[in-house]
Amino acid sequence: MPLKHKSSNVEHRKSMLSSVLSETHISQSELNIKKSASKSEINKSAVEQNSLPMLEIKENDSLKGSTCDTLKDLSLAKTQPSMDLRDISHESVLTFFLQSLPPLIFASVGLIGTGVLLDKWQCDDFYTRIHEALMLTPALLGLKGNIEMTFASRLTTLSHLGKMDNKENCLSILGSNMALVQIQAIIVSYFATTITVITESVRNDFSFQDSHILAASAISSTTASSVILCLLIMGLVVIARKLKINPDNVMSPLASSMGDLITFLFFVGFGTLQITCCSVTADSCWLSIIILTISIFAIPFVFYFAYRNIFTRQTLIWGWFSVIFAAIISSAGGYILERSALKFKNLAMFQPILSGLAGNRAAVQCSRLSTCFHISCERLGVVDPKDTLRRRLNPWYTFNAEDIHSRTALVLIACTVPSHLLFMSIIIAIGGAKKYILFNWQFFTSYCIAAFIQVVILMYFAQLLVYILWRIGTDPDHSAIPVLTSIADLFGVALLLSIFEFLSEFSPESIGKDVNQIFKERSHCIINETNII
């Protein structure tokens, strides 16, 4: 009996051990399956978002190491949107209006402030000694504004995709984008200065020292302002998320207005500092040479830091085409403006506000559309089969009020005339008694019609351009806004010229037409320049 009892106990222990081993094997198999599934899901999500590399987890890694690595990579590869598509599509028109109106007003005040300062300082030492600085200022501010708005658009998209939910990701995104913006600012400054110097050298003699001062002023102002603006924009995006505000509604106008004003202040400040430190008779300026040398040596370093991060690599490679295209379009608008201002003395005063307000509205709409594509579509180049190019080409699709984007376009269009009436009155009042002649119904009516037409065209182009860029596999966040703002500049100048030509023919007194007066108004700067020399 004891032997039989002992034998039964042994059999019982063997069966229990076999059961435990079987369960352990099953648990280990399930764990491996879950691990493989987790790896597959992360890789699939990363590829679909076109923003993170495939995670490489070797099969022979230990369980502890694999789990830690997977959790770390999962935290960096988080792609769950923080704002569901339903929240964007069901956003009320009133919410959009209340969130977007203050930034647009602030941006308009910034545009007016920049214009007032330019009008005040254009007869100071920097602009009277280096005439080309006045020609460079609008082009430099426009190109720099495109950099800031595309940066803001990228951040809002990353915010919606949940990639700024932890401190580690925020610091990585801030560092890489700051490096990207720095290299963009340096190259854009060299590009704009080169075009200006070549243009002026063909027309007139241009000194070697002045070209150094001009380039160093542009580079130092854009790079210094980029550091400040990157920190401000990042902070505002984080604050907007905390306050449950859609950053797409607020960031682009704020980035544009702050970028123009801060860059302009630095540009005049650095330029004045250089002409103060350097002798007029010297062949070159030592301070300018130092700035240019530092900027050239800095390019490889900032390029490396921008390229090594997956969040900025695509923009670094493919984001230049839209900026160059925008520079060409803006140059065409600048040429029209220069020729038109010689004939109509009051035309240039309204160009910044007309083009700036329209460009800001187009940037808001573009940022919202880009975010919607990133959230709703699997990857770049893939859209809903029902969303065809033929459908997008139909203007009725943009203004039929059937979805949130159509309704926001209508809200932006509806706000156009009241905002322009307000800021037109401010500009004329700031201009003094000599501008009060523009307070007449003929000019106001023509101007408001032109502003309305401009915004309608830009709203149509915004939805069409973002769709086309997405279909061809180009991220709209770094390509759409520069093109739209340059189109706004070109249309603004063309429409203003049409208004003044029309009124000069049928109501010349409404625009204060006096072709010779513009030369009288410029004589003050000419006299100051003579006294300085």
Secondary structure, DSSP 8 states (H G I E B T S, - for coil): -HHHHHHHHHHHHHHHHHHHHHHHHHHHHHHHHHHHHHHHHHHHHHHHHTSS------TTS-HHHHHHHHHHHHHHT----SS-HHHHHT--HHHHHHHHHHHHHHHHHHHHHHHHHHHHHTTSHHHHH-THHHHHHHHHHHHHHHHHHHHHHHHHHHHHTTTTSSHHHHHHHHHHHHHHHHHHHHHHHHHHHHHHHHHHHHHS---HHHHHHHHHHHHHHHHHHHHHHHHHHHHHHHHHHHTT--GGGTHHHHHHHHHHHHHHHHHHHHHHHHHHHS-TTSSS-HHHHHHHHHHHHHHHHHHHHHHSSHHHHHHHHHTHHHHHHHHHHHHHHHHHHHHHHHH-TTHHHHHHHHHHHHHHHHHHHHHHHHHHHHHHSSSTT---TT--HHHHHSHHHHHS-SSHHHHHHHHHHHTHHHHHHHHHHHHHHHH-GGGGGG-SHHHHHHHHHHHHHHHHHHHHHHHHHHHHHHHTT--GGGTHHHHHHHHHHHHHHHHHHHHHHHHHHH-GGGGT--TTHHHHHHHHHHHHHHHH-
